[in-house]
Each structure stands twice: as C-alpha cells, then as structure tokens.
C-alpha cells in the first residue's frame, strides 16, 4: 500500500512500465557508480536534476523499465540501501 493524497491506496500500474527514481547524493560520481552497481547491465537513463543551493547535494533522475511491482520495489530498496545514495524518492 502506498499513501496517495493522504489516503492509503494501492498504486495500480500496468507492467512492464517506465519508472523514474529521484536520487540524492553528496557527489555526482558516487551516485553514478551506485546506479551502475544496482542496475548493472539494464538499459537506463540517468540525468542530472539539480544541485542544492549550498552545493552539498546533487540530485539525479534514474529512468528505466520495471517488469513488475517486485522489480520496482527491489530496485528502490537496493538504491536506498547503497552507501553512496542519501535518499530515493
């Protein structure tokens, strides 16, 4: 279950589908390395989003095809657990 508009609802997606993760890290190179380690040989697109005002953090968007809910959640958890990634949205 995911919270959507302050309500607990099941997110209904038609798989496979494209999914975007917003990633936040301390430095771009470390974030790129982390993504490579998690998605390995899967086709993906990693694009710079922005830097924090103070320049301490960098955010990037990771877009890739997810095959099912388990796949989507597995990638999310693997990214979230990686030491070089501070936050996954």
GIKATA-V542546 format. One record per pair of residues at least 24 apart in sequence whose ideal C-beta (glycine too) atoms are under 7 Angstrom apart, sorted by the first residue. I is the first residue (numbers start at 1). J is the second residue. D is the distance in whole Angstrom. If there is no record, write none. Layout:
BEGIN
I;J;D / I;J;D
END
This chain:
BEGIN
15;66;7 / 15;67;6 / 15;68;5 / 16;65;5 / 16;66;6 / 16;67;5 / 17;66;6 / 18;63;6 / 18;65;6 / 19;64;7 / 19;66;5 / 19;72;6 / 20;61;6 / 20;62;7 / 20;63;5 / 21;62;5 / 21;76;7 / 21;79;6 / 21;88;6 / 22;49;7 / 22;59;6 / 22;61;6 / 22;89;4 / 23;59;7 / 23;60;5 / 23;62;6 / 23;79;6 / 23;85;6 / 23;88;6 / 24;57;6 / 24;59;5 / 24;86;5 / 24;87;4 / 25;57;7 / 25;58;6 / 25;84;6 / 25;85;5 / 25;86;6 / 26;56;7 / 26;57;6 / 26;86;7 / 27;58;6 / 28;58;5 / 30;84;4 / 31;58;6 / 31;60;6 / 31;84;6 / 31;85;6 / 33;84;6 / 34;82;4 / 34;84;4 / 34;85;5 / 35;62;6 / 37;82;7 / 38;75;7 / 38;78;5 / 38;79;6 / 38;82;6 / 39;64;6 / 57;86;7
END
